[in-house]
Amino acid sequence: MLAAGATEAAILESYPYLERADIEACLQYAAQQVDHPVLSLAK
């Protein structure tokens, strides 16, 4: 939702069971997933 332009406030309003820490945890997870070497198998 953040990538689509939603603000944290809008997300938290739409999903009252979430907390700001939940959004931060998602962003940390996403950052870890893209923080690895990219291997090219091209010859």
N, C-alpha and C positions, 0 to 999 in steps of 0.2 A: 504494500500500500504506500509505503514511503517513496518507493521508486516511481509510483504512478502520480506522485505529487501530494498525497495526503499528509497532513501535519500530524505530529504526535498527539496533539490535543484532539483532533478529529478522530483518530484511531481510538484513543482512550474513551472518548464520548460514545463511540459506536460499540465498543466492547468494554463495558464497565468492570468486568472481572479481570481485565489486564491492568498491570501497573507499568510505570515508566521503565522499571528495571527489566520487565519482560521484553520491551522493545530494544533496550540496550543489549540484552543477552542475544537476541536475534541478530543484531548488527555485529556483535563480536563473533558469533558463529559464522556468519557470512564472510567476515574478513579473514577468519582462519581458513576457510575453504578455498579462498582465492590466493592465499599466501603460500604457494608452493611452486616448485620449479615446473616449467612447462617443457615437456620432452617432445622433440620432433623426431619422427621416424622416417622422415624423407631421406632419400639416398642422394 
